[in-house]
Amino acid sequence: ADLIAQIISRTSDTIPQTENEACLLRWIINHTQESWLRKNDSERWEIEASKSLHEQLADLLEGSNLFLEQAPQRYTMDNVLLMSALESVFIQRLEYFSRLIEKGLKIKNVYLLGGERKLDPVHESAIIKVLESGAREIDMLEHHASKLSKCDTHMGGIDFISSSTPYQTNQQGLKQRPNTRDTVCLLYTSPSPRDLSTS
């Protein structure tokens, strides 16, 4: 509760004085959804105004040990999900996964969960030069996973399977980027994700 109070206190609003935790949680959710959600078709890296708040929150969360690595509780798994991101962040995720494999993580499948977002010409210009014009987020994921599986000897026997979530239509009829829920739901309902090991 103290951490939540500190996070919300970094905003310009005041927390309602109530002992009812459900009421407080509802206020926090409503407040952050209204104040912190980005507009449709905008990306996190395009929101300049939030940088100061982001830095303050990062300091606060690091001090609360919430950014510490959560190592796997077991080293044999059937599946691992790798969520998409801006290319530089996805490469960090892929490198972390590779280090876990080197430490002995045994898995069968890696699901690359991405979408139809076109790559950003400012922040992802290097990969755009490698891939064809109009390349999408899922193309970037497949490219880096394929490179890793070919060059890293520890990756033998692991299947990389990609699942691309299309844009969703909201209640107003506007197209919007899929969220994590949309992506995971598609993974469980898709009849045939693309198996990179056989393509």
Summary of the structure (lengths in Angstrom):
residues: 199
radius of gyration: 19.7
end to end distance: 49.6
largest distance: 58.6
contacts: 480
relative contact order: 0.11
helix: 47%
strand: 17%
